[in-house]
Amino acid sequence: MTDRTKYGWFVLVLLLIFFCSSCAWIKDSGQLSFLKRDLEGKILRNPSDYNANYMLGIAHAIRGEKVSTASTTLGKFFLKGAIPYLEQAIRIKPDLAEAHLALGEIFGNDKINDGIGAIRHTIIAKKLFERQNKIEGLAIANTNLQVFSKKFFSFHLLGITKVQIPEPS
């Protein structure tokens, strides 16, 4: 093969890789857009829909994690967009640990960096998982607490562990 042929194949492979990766990104963005419209419609019809608020918050959080490697500003935008939906889900059903755990993880993310919010919601999630005998969720909450206590500060000194958890509904 000549150098020109090798160069042509090299360019062709690069274009193919770029095309395939951009198609996957567009497909992913389209799925989020469709999901977002569907869930926002459900929330408009029924603002007290726990599942719609929780799922839309999670969708924003996942999108924020995916784009944060390319753009920290865009990642922060999506993560901040998740917070109101998860907070609304918690207002609707305060005794469900999953929303507290997700909100704690978002607050603990490097782009949001709210240590007190991260620790508070993770402690609530931990106590709710204990009450509900959900071992897997409890293990995740314990791991997150260890990470947050090293990342932010020793929260035991601040008395945050005495957070009251919601009563079962």
N, C-alpha and C positions, 0 to 999 in steps of 0.2 A: 504494500500500500504506500501511496505517496503521502507526503506531509499534508497536502491539500485534502486528500480523502480522509485522513485521520482527523484533521481539523473539522471537516464537515460532519463526521460522526460525533465528535465531541460536542459541537454546537447543537446537533440534533438531540443528543441525550440530555443536554442542559435544558433545552426548550421543552422536552417531554417531561422532565422532572418539574419544571416550573409550572407547566400546564396542569399536571396532575395535582400538585399541591394547591394551586389556586382553585381548582374545581372542588377539592375537598373543603377548603375554607368557605367558598361560596355556598356549598351545600349545607355546611354547618350553620352559617349565618342565616340561611333561608329557613332551616328548621327552627332556629330560635325565634325568628321573626314570626313564623306561623304560630308557634307555641305561645309566644308573647301576646299576639293578637287574640288568640282563643281565650287565654287566661284573663286578659284584661277585660274582654267581653263578659266573662263569667263574673268578674268582680264588679263590673258596672251594674249587672243585673242583680247581684246579691253581694253587697260589700262584706257580709258576715260569712262568706264561704271560706272556711279554714283551708281546705285543700287547694283552692285556687291561689290564695295569698301565699301559702307555704311553697307551692310548686313554682310560682313566679319568682319568689325570693331565691329559691334554689337555682332556678334557671339563670337568673342574673349573676349569682355567685359563681356558678360554673363558667359562665361566659367571661366573667372578670378574671378567673384563674387562667383561662385559655389565652386571652389576649394580653395578659400582663407581661408575658415574655417579649412581646413585640412592642408594646407601648404601655409604660407604667401609668400614664394619664388615663388612657382608655380603660385599663384594668381597674383603676381606682373608681372611675365613673360607674362601671357595672357593679362593682362591689358596694358602692354607696347606694346604688339603685336597689339593691337587694334588701337593705336595712328596713325601709318602711313596710315592705310586704311581710317580712318576718316578724316585725314588731306588731303588725296588725294581726297576724296569725296567733301570736302570743296573747294579744288582748282577747281574741275570740275563744281560744282554748289554752289558758295559762298553765294547765297541768300536763301538757304534752311536751316531753323532754326533747324531741327531735328539733323543734324550732329553736329552743334555747341553745342547744348544742351548735346548730348551724350559725346562729347569731354570734355566739362566742367565738367560733372559728373565723368569722368575718371580721369581728372587732380585733382579733389577735393577728390578722394578716398584716404583713409589713406595710401595705399601702394604707391601711386604716390606722393601725397601731394604737388602739384604745385599750390599754392594759386592764383598767378597772372594769370596763364593759365586758371584755373577753373573759376575765376571771369570774365576774359576777354571774354571767349567763352559763358558764361552764359548771360552776358550783351548783346552780339551780338544776341544770340538766343531770348532773351526777346524783343529786339527792332524789330527783324524780325517777331516774333509772333504777336506783336502789329500791324505791318504793314499789316500782312496777316489776321488779325482778327481771330486768333486761340486762343480761350479763355483757353482751357485746357493746351496747351503748355505754354501759358503766366503764368498761375497759377503755373505750375511746375517750370518754370524759376524763378519766384518771390520767391518761397519757397527755391529753391536752393541758391539763392542770400542771403537770410536771414541766412541760415546755414553757407555758406561760409564766410560771413562777421563776424559771431561770431567765426568761427573756425580759420580763418587766421588773419584778421586785419580789420580795418575800411578802406575799399577801396575808400570811397568817399574822403578821405584826399589825396589820391594819384592821383586823377584826372582820374582814370580808367573809370569812367562813361562816359567820353567824347569819347569813342571808336567809330570810324566811322563804319557804317554797309555797306555791299555791296549793290549796286543798283540792282534792279530786272533785270533778264536777259530776 
